[in-house]
């Protein structure tokens, strides 16, 4: 399973998503869209918006979410 988490460093929801994934021992690639313009463009292309966090799990996308939505999304995978 390929998991990518697009984040903005100052984003509180992003830090909560990181904590949730770490607490559940999920291996993922963290991508800072502020430091990488191409990553920002990709995040916008796959999610249809510019808000973070965005998680991509094997092509399934959850955008602009909090921990509760992440947990529900995770159960559908």
Phi, psi and omega in degrees: 000128178260122183236125177235135178243115178271125185227164166242131189302329183268007187271118179297319178296325179296317179296324177292322178295318177300314180298317180298312180297317179296318180297334181259015177053041179269129175273130184207162174260125178265127184238117180275108184281349175280322181279345187225104182299323179295321178295320177300314179298319179294317178303315179296320181294315185280336184254342181079012179203176186248006181274148178243157006276161172228131176244138179240113178245101181049042177090352174270128190247135169234125186240146173049068188233162171250177184302325181295317179292324179296318180297317178296316179300315183299323180292338181276350184281000000 
